[in-house]
């Protein structure tokens, strides 16, 4: 073993031996990070930032600065708590629970600003009200998300978004704690680091604070992976673990259909890593039947109400740079990219030194990450396809990298949620020049966007023109309908009973021409003009509709 203690040896076993000494190092790292973060939070005053950038901050930038300081301050307190906790005896479960509790105040702003900047989250919320109105199932959007739509229909009447938000946080907690029960061959410290890395990833926190099905899909996929890994490591002949793994995977597909793309990975891992031929066949068969069976049961209401219409999906094909921007901004920020590059190199170099459980988890991580990346490229508008990949990306780096590197890399990953760098422009029309000016991170951007969204929607709802007016709002219609459920006439039509004003999601050309002939004034909100042109083939602006000015 002496050869592994040579600090110049980059050996996987040497890294594993270092874990015994890590408790002495981690408190000092955590306390140092806490001091730096708290100092940054206190020092980022408005005057200092304005002098650094050379111009006064706009009201929106002032709000973003306050959110950045809020996030940095709470992250500093979190690292302070983690550092103190490492001096105390105890199991990893309570420590991770403490981490989650410490992070909760940072998530508080998400609980007061609605379901999310993505209109699809509001569509599900409106759909819950509509299901109560009609007394049956209704699809919020293709291809249907039956389990999540049913869950929201149960939780929303109990307290609206705060109730659903609390449930989202519990689902996120389950997705992190599950990794503490990986097979015994995985070192305890590594389990804890994997859970911590998932917990602080900005996109994972966004999924927890957004009213989408992504966090539930992610949580169930994590549980399915746990059952799969424990079944592969088990010395018993029971197939119960495979059955539970299949159930969890099928249920996750009931929340979001894309989980079905992971079934082949499960089958391949069972065939490759199971010890006997009979268990290979039976394990794969059990996972396949359980996952498909649960998924089919969950989809019954979708098929009965929508049939083939559930698959009428309007694809978005953004510019390649926009897709890369979303990947680098949300799923693969630079700190994680660096960790992944080192991890893949270590997997190739030290593969023979891994335990069987570690090999199986590495294969699951790599294959699932590639599959989910392919799904995202097919449907780049659905950011939930990126969220479910987060645990597998963190699992890979957590399994093979030394804890010292993780103790530096994961805090950098956490900071990306508050302060980041625009490596690529979000708009394909913008220049692709590399600009390293720090900007608000994804978490701050989301909260700021929700605030602007709520303010814009309130201005729309307070509109009281004297002549008949129709606002065409496209995908933003559910945002208005959830805030004024008593105004809803039918799906897609919201009418103010005290003013001659309507809010519509879409209008085909015949309906538009008929209402225009009766003297109705039309306003186009946001990108509704472009969306209408893509969907119905006519230009609202060429038909004398006006752009709505939110000022």
Buried (B, 14 or more C-beta within 10 A) or exposed (E): EEEBEEEEEEBBEBBBEBBEEBEEBBBEBBBEBBBBBBEBBEEBEBEEBBEEEEEEBEEEBBBBBBBBBBBBBBBBBBBBBBBBBBEEEEEBEEBBBBBBEBBEEBBEBBBEBBBBBBBBBBBBBBBBBBBBEEEEBBBBBBBBBBBBBBBBBEBBEEEBBEBBBEBBBBBBBBBBBBBBBBBEEBBEBBBBBBBBBBBBBBBBBBBBBBBBBBBBBBBBBBBBBBBBBBBBBBEEEEBEBBBBBBBBBBBBBBBBBBBBBBBEBBBBBBEEBBEEEEBBEBBBBBBBEBBBEBBEEBBEBBEEBBEEEBEEEEEEEEEEBBBBBBBBBBBBBBBBBBBBEBBBEBBEEBEEEBBEBBBBBBBBBBBBBEBBBEBBEEBBBBBBBBBBBBBBBBBBBBBBBBBBBBBBBBBBBBBBBBBBBBBBBEEBEEEEEEEEEBBBBBBBBBBBBBBBBBEBBEEBBEBEEEEBBBBBBBBBBBBBBBBBBEBBEEBBBBBBEEBBBBBBBBBEEEEBEEBBEEEBBBBBBBEBBEBBBEEBEBEBEEEEBEEBEEE
